[in-house]
Amino acid sequence: MQSQVLKYLLAIILSAGIAGGGVYYWQQSEVEVIEKKPVKEVTKEAPASDLFELAKTTKDEFTYIVSSSKLNGDWKVVVNNNFESLPMRFSFKYQGISPWGEIRYTKSDLTASDGAAFNELQGISSYDFCAGNYYCDDSKNDGMGFNLTFWNAEYKGKTTDPKFYLKGGETLFKETDKYIITYKPFTGAKDVEKEVANIMSTFEIF
């Protein structure tokens, strides 16, 4: 009886050894196959180096950014409104963190009317920009800030009143087939007209 038990134990041990060896051989073979396969290099695309340029070309419906690589370098602003019928995309730059800093704006929709036809409207949109580091009150147009207005170049009253967009003391920046663009510095801040003129010298429509 004891010899029979020993035979069974010996058979079990031999079976386990053979099976284990087989698994080990299979694993080693898999490793060898994997090692023989060519290794592909994974390359990552370089991230965009200029956030300003990326924002100008984005397909997003709306973008507004203020960016600068250094606090005391060039600060750049992009407003990219991709509304398909009236796209309004512009940018400007200013030097250093003073006086403008983290410039902010409020926008007024001048097309909000009681069912008037588009060619009966004088204006399209108006933006009030305010400095982040100086006093500025956009509700009073006071301090370090300026107004930027997009007028309607298709306004039918333009034929009889061709300078309708300058009646509030605005300065003409540019006229296209769709827009007449004007700007006007706020009042009450030292050198505000000079600072706004510097900004508008970098202004771009795209």
C-alpha positions in Angstrom: 0.0 0.0 0.0 2.8 2.3 0.9 4.5 1.7 -2.4 1.4 2.6 -4.3 1.2 5.9 -2.5 4.8 6.6 -3.4 4.1 5.8 -7.0 1.2 8.3 -7.1 3.3 11.0 -5.4 6.1 10.4 -7.9 3.7 10.7 -10.8 2.2 14.0 -9.5 5.7 15.5 -9.0 6.8 14.5 -12.5 3.6 15.9 -14.0 4.0 19.2 -12.2 7.6 19.4 -13.2 6.9 18.8 -16.9 4.0 21.2 -16.9 6.0 23.9 -15.1 8.8 23.4 -17.5 6.5 23.8 -20.4 5.1 27.0 -19.1 8.6 28.3 -18.5 9.6 27.4 -22.1 6.5 29.0 -23.5 7.1 32.2 -21.5 10.8 32.4 -22.6 9.7 31.8 -26.2 7.3 34.7 -26.0 9.9 37.0 -24.5 12.3 36.1 -27.4 9.7 36.8 -30.0 8.9 40.2 -28.4 12.6 41.0 -28.2 13.1 40.3 -31.9 10.3 42.7 -33.0 11.5 46.2 -34.0 10.7 48.9 -31.5 8.9 51.9 -32.9 9.8 55.3 -31.6 6.9 57.4 -30.3 7.3 61.0 -31.2 5.1 63.7 -29.7 4.0 66.8 -31.7 5.6 69.9 -30.4 3.1 72.1 -28.5 2.2 75.5 -30.1 4.9 77.9 -29.0 2.8 81.1 -29.4 -0.6 81.0 -27.7 -1.4 84.4 -29.3 -1.1 83.1 -32.9 -2.9 79.9 -32.0 -5.9 81.9 -30.6 -6.0 84.0 -33.8 -6.4 80.9 -36.0 -8.7 78.8 -33.8 -12.0 77.4 -35.2 -13.6 77.8 -31.8 -16.7 80.0 -31.9 -15.3 82.5 -29.4 -11.9 83.2 -27.9 -10.6 86.0 -25.7 -7.1 85.8 -24.3 -4.5 88.1 -22.8 -1.1 86.5 -23.0 2.6 87.3 -22.4 5.7 85.2 -22.3 7.1 87.6 -19.6 5.5 90.0 -17.2 7.6 92.9 -18.4 7.4 91.9 -22.1 4.8 92.4 -24.8 1.3 91.7 -23.7 -1.1 90.5 -26.4 -4.9 90.5 -26.7 -7.0 88.5 -29.1 -10.8 88.7 -29.5 -11.9 86.0 -31.9 -15.7 85.9 -32.4 -16.3 83.5 -35.2 -20.0 84.1 -35.7 -20.5 83.0 -39.3 -22.6 85.9 -40.6 -20.6 88.7 -38.9 -17.2 87.4 -37.8 -15.4 89.9 -35.6 -11.8 89.1 -35.1 -9.1 91.5 -33.9 -5.9 91.7 -31.8 -3.6 94.3 -30.3 -0.5 94.5 -28.2 0.9 96.7 -25.5 4.2 97.0 -23.7 4.8 95.8 -20.1 2.4 95.4 -17.2 1.9 99.1 -16.6 -0.5 100.8 -17.0 -2.7 98.2 -18.8 -1.9 95.0 -17.0 -4.6 92.4 -17.2 -6.8 94.4 -19.5 -10.6 93.6 -19.3 -13.5 94.6 -21.4 -17.3 94.8 -21.6 -19.3 94.5 -24.8 -22.5 96.0 -26.0 -24.6 94.5 -28.8 -25.7 97.4 -30.9 -27.9 95.3 -33.1 -30.4 94.6 -30.3 -33.4 96.5 -31.6 -37.2 96.1 -32.0 -37.1 94.3 -35.3 -35.3 96.9 -37.4 -33.7 95.7 -40.6 -29.9 95.4 -40.6 -29.3 98.3 -42.9 -31.3 100.5 -40.7 -28.9 100.0 -37.8 -25.9 102.3 -37.3 -23.8 100.2 -35.0 -23.0 96.5 -34.6 -20.8 96.1 -31.5 -19.1 98.3 -29.0 -16.2 97.3 -26.7 -15.0 99.2 -23.6 -11.5 98.2 -22.6 -10.2 99.0 -19.1 -6.7 98.9 -17.7 -6.0 96.4 -15.0 -3.4 98.4 -13.1 -4.9 101.9 -13.2 -8.2 103.4 -12.2 -10.8 102.8 -14.9 -14.6 103.1 -14.9 -16.1 101.8 -18.1 -19.6 102.8 -17.1 -18.5 106.5 -17.0 -15.8 106.2 -19.7 -13.4 107.5 -17.1 -9.8 106.6 -16.4 -7.3 104.5 -18.3 -9.4 102.9 -21.0 -10.9 103.3 -24.4 -13.9 102.5 -26.5 -13.8 100.5 -29.7 -16.9 100.4 -31.9 -17.8 98.4 -35.0 -20.3 100.4 -37.0 -22.5 99.1 -39.8 -20.9 99.9 -43.2 -24.2 99.0 -44.9 -26.2 101.5 -42.9 -28.5 103.1 -45.4 -28.4 106.5 -43.8 -24.7 106.7 -44.7 -25.5 108.2 -48.0 -27.0 111.4 -46.5 -24.8 111.3 -43.3 -21.4 109.8 -44.4 -19.7 110.7 -41.1 -22.4 109.4 -38.8 -19.9 107.3 -36.8 -17.8 110.3 -35.7 -20.5 112.3 -33.9 -19.4 111.3 -30.4 -15.8 112.4 -30.9 -14.5 109.0 -32.2 -11.4 108.6 -34.3 -11.7 106.5 -37.5 -9.4 103.5 -37.5 -10.5 101.5 -40.6 -13.4 101.0 -42.9 -14.2 97.7 -44.7 -17.2 96.5 -46.7 -18.9 95.3 -43.5 -17.5 97.5 -40.7 -16.5 101.0 -39.9 -14.1 100.8 -36.9 -13.6 103.7 -34.5 -11.9 104.2 -31.2 -12.1 106.8 -28.4 -9.9 107.2 -25.4 -11.6 107.6 -22.0 -11.0 110.8 -20.1 -9.6 111.7 -16.7 -6.3 109.7 -16.8 -2.8 111.1 -17.5 -1.4 110.2 -20.9 -4.5 108.1 -21.7 -4.7 109.4 -25.3 -1.0 108.6 -25.9 -1.4 105.1 -24.4 -4.5 104.3 -26.5 -2.7 105.6 -29.6 0.1 103.2 -28.9 -2.3 100.3 -28.6 -4.1 101.2 -31.8 -0.9 101.4 -33.7 -0.7 97.6 -33.2 -4.3 96.9 -33.8 -5.1 94.2 -36.5 -8.3 92.9 -38.0 -8.0 89.3 -39.3 
